[in-house]
C-alpha cells in the first residue's frame, strides 16, 4: 500500500487479527485486512493453509489503533 493513507499496524495469525478487528471496531476504527495467501488460494495457486494477515488503519486513527494492538499483545503474553 505505497502512497496510501493507510499504515500497517500488525501482522499475525487469523485469530489474533480477528480479535484486534473486534476491538478496533468497538472504537469506530474500520481496519483493512490484507491476506495474500487467501488471495492466492482464490486465484488457484496459493497455499491451502492460512497464512499471516496484515492489518492496516487510516493514518488519522493510528495512535488509538496502536494502543489497542499493544494492549491485546500484552494480554496474549500473560
C-alpha positions, 0 to 999 in steps of 0.5 A: 500500500505505497502512497496510501493513507493507510499504515500497517499496524500488525501482522499475525495469525487469523485469530489474533487479527480477528480479535484486534478487528473486534476491538478496533471496531468497538472504537469506530476504527474500520481496519483493512485486512490484507491476506495474500495467501487467501488471495492466492488460494482464490486465484488457484495457486496459493497455499491451502493453509492460512497464512499471516494477515496484515492489518492496516488503519487510516493514518488519522486513527493510528495512535488509538489503533496502536494502543489497542494492538499493544494492549491485546499483545500484552494480554496474549503474553500473560 
